[in-house]
Amino acid sequence: GQQVMQIPQYQHVQEGEDFTTYCNSSTTLSNIQWYKQRPGGHPVFLIQLVKSGEVKKQKRLTFQFGEAKKNSSLHITATQTTDVGTYFCAGRPTGNQFYFGTGTSLTVIP
Amino acid sequence: DAGITQSPRHKVTETGTPVTLRCHQTENHRYMYWYRQDPGHGLRLIHYSYGVKDTDKGEVSDGYSVSRSKTEDFLLTLESATSSQTSVYFCAISEWGQGNQPQHFGDGTRLSIL
């Protein structure tokens, strides 16, 4: 069954508003990765988090890994139309297999 | 973008027919993966390979088989396609094990089974 849950499934924001997507696992994760998929495209790797409580930033994007390593979030400040797409988290409990979340589809209204 | 080519890009076929999808990479990466993407399910791993002739099952492997006779090619076969296998299939590669390496995805194959 689905080991990694992601919310919300859809999010519509006005350009300039902030956006956050959340990823939750019932089990402790060894690490977590985030991907972005543009409409009609393929997933593209954004970042990986490994340490408990880790925070990483990429320009307007802030990624966090929870203290218990069971949850993660991606926050975008002041969204732009180029941020449109679906954002996926992918968590690895143990072993070699990642479990992808169901994704959050972001629409940015100009 | 990583050198990954999936073929065909689109295919329509009938229930019960065999289907083979091909993934070709020019990066000489050791690990290759096949995922399917369906609305509401995200990406689910079907099979992966960690070397020539070395493969393992993923989360949703029933009804699928794979082969890797060369480093650069990873084939996904549906022996007898069913309508439930209508999906978008993505191939991905990573340099080392999946555990701590980014995965680079191909452009996908849209498969429709009528």
Contacts between the chains, C-beta under 8 A, distances in Angstrom:
chain1	res1	chain2	res2	distance
A	2	B	41	7.7
A	6	B	42	7.4
A	9	B	40	7.8
A	30	B	99	6.9
A	31	B	99	7.4
A	31	B	100	6.2
A	33	B	102	6.9
A	33	B	103	7.8
A	41	B	107	7.7
A	42	B	90	6.2
A	42	B	105	4.1
A	42	B	106	6.4
A	42	B	107	5.5
A	42	B	108	5.7
A	43	B	43	6.9
A	43	B	90	7.3
A	43	B	103	7.8
A	43	B	105	5.0
A	44	B	105	7.3
A	45	B	102	3.9
A	45	B	103	6.5
A	45	B	104	7.0
A	48	B	100	7.0
A	48	B	102	6.9
A	50	B	100	7.3
A	88	B	42	6.0
A	88	B	43	6.8
A	90	B	43	7.7
A	92	B	98	7.4
A	92	B	99	6.0
A	95	B	99	7.6
A	96	B	48	7.5
A	96	B	50	7.8
A	96	B	56	8.0
A	96	B	97	5.5
A	96	B	98	4.5
A	96	B	99	5.5
A	97	B	45	6.0
A	97	B	48	7.9
A	97	B	58	6.4
A	97	B	59	7.1
A	97	B	98	6.7
A	98	B	45	7.3
A	98	B	98	6.1
A	98	B	103	7.7
A	99	B	59	7.3
A	100	B	35	7.9
A	100	B	42	4.1
A	100	B	43	4.1
A	100	B	44	7.1
A	101	B	42	5.6
A	102	B	40	6.1
A	102	B	41	6.4
A	102	B	42	4.4
A	103	B	42	5.2
